[in-house]
Amino acid sequence: MSNFRNKLISFMYGRYGMDALYGALLTVSVVLAVINIFADSWILSTVGTVVLVYAIFRCFSKNHAARRKENEVWLKIWTPVGKWFGGLIMRLRDIRTRRYRRCPSCKATLRLPIKRGKHYVKCPKCRAEFQVRIVL
């Protein structure tokens, strides 16, 4: 088994490997394959195969500069989306115990315990004090 591992390591030497865009392309390919099981469309099958081939091409590529630029563009697009979904998941998880409000001066998101009514809150980031009204 170690002989195979050594051969794999020597084959991958100098190649780009896996990154965030590779994972996203692989995920898209798998999702398209699962949808294609139910839809049985040659278009979905072709698009999924092309996405998978491109992901494998990126993994085995030796052009590090081009692959790094592609990954940076992907991360610029995906990072705000991922943060938004992460915040949404956190809000849904804490919906019974916490409320989220934005600071009016620095726009930071504050995670507050549920205290019904009006009360004052001090932002830990900018130290501004403002009134918060929690209804539900």
Secondary structure as UniProt FT lines:
FT   HELIX           2..12
FT   TURN            13..14
FT   HELIX           20..39
FT   HELIX           42..60
FT   HELIX           64..93
FT   TURN            94..97
FT   STRAND          98..102
FT   TURN            104..106
FT   STRAND          109..113
FT   STRAND          117..122
FT   TURN            124..126
FT   STRAND          129..134
//
